[in-house]
Amino acid sequence: GSGTLVEDVTGQHGQALSDPGQTPVDVTAAPLDEIWEANGGHEVDFLKMDIEGAEIEALEGAREMLRRTRHAAVAAYHRRAGEITAPAVRSLLRQAGMQARIDGNLHVYGWRP
């Protein structure tokens, strides 16, 4: 199974992944760019991401890191507000200068030309 605390996320086939009746959980988080820079800001050879519908926020917080990433594979088959996330993920990878494609399972692959 899978689950998320992102309220508007559903699975690929519209199934609910969050339970609004659960007690909220406070989590301290930092953008990937901040963590990446604190660890030297080195080139990233491969980024794999499958975080239950929160990929867009994670990638938006990784704009600098993505510019230094050679390959990416992102599971983007969830729905946000009824829309599949794969096109938005592909767009974010392309904005970082990567070529990107969506496969038949709604995984997004990015690579440097």
Backbone hydrogen bonds, N-H to C=O, Kabsch-Sander energy under -0.5 kcal/mol:
donor,donor_aa,acceptor,acceptor_aa,energy
4,T,17,L,-1.5
7,E,5,L,-0.8
9,V,6,V,-1.5
10,T,79,R,-1.9
11,G,15,Q,-3.2
14,G,11,G,-2.2
17,L,9,V,-1.0
22,Q,19,D,-2.4
29,A,27,V,-0.5
33,D,61,G,-3.0
34,E,31,P,-0.6
35,I,31,P,-1.7
36,W,32,L,-3.2
37,E,33,D,-2.8
38,A,34,E,-2.1
39,N,35,I,-0.9
39,N,36,W,-0.6
40,G,37,E,-1.7
41,G,36,W,-2.5
44,V,68,R,-2.7
45,D,43,E,-0.6
47,L,71,H,-2.1
49,M,73,A,-2.4
54,A,51,I,-1.4
58,A,54,A,-2.1
59,L,55,E,-2.8
60,E,56,I,-2.5
61,G,57,E,-1.4
62,A,59,L,-1.6
63,R,60,E,-0.6
66,L,62,A,-2.9
67,R,63,R,-1.1
68,R,64,E,-0.6
68,R,65,M,-1.5
69,T,66,L,-1.5
70,R,44,V,-2.8
71,H,45,D,-0.8
72,A,110,G,-2.5
73,A,47,L,-2.5
74,V,108,V,-2.8
75,A,49,M,-2.8
76,A,74,V,-0.7
76,A,106,L,-2.0
79,R,10,T,-2.6
80,R,83,E,-3.0
81,A,8,D,-1.4
83,E,80,R,-2.2
85,T,78,H,-2.1
86,A,76,A,-1.1
89,V,85,T,-2.3
90,R,86,A,-2.9
91,S,87,P,-2.2
92,L,88,A,-2.1
93,L,89,V,-2.2
94,R,90,R,-2.4
95,Q,91,S,-2.5
96,A,92,L,-1.0
97,G,94,R,-2.1
98,M,93,L,-2.0
99,Q,111,W,-3.0
101,R,109,Y,-2.2
103,D,107,H,-2.6
106,L,103,D,-1.9
108,V,74,V,-3.1
109,Y,101,R,-2.7
109,Y,107,H,-0.5
110,G,72,A,-2.5
111,W,99,Q,-2.2
112,R,70,R,-1.4
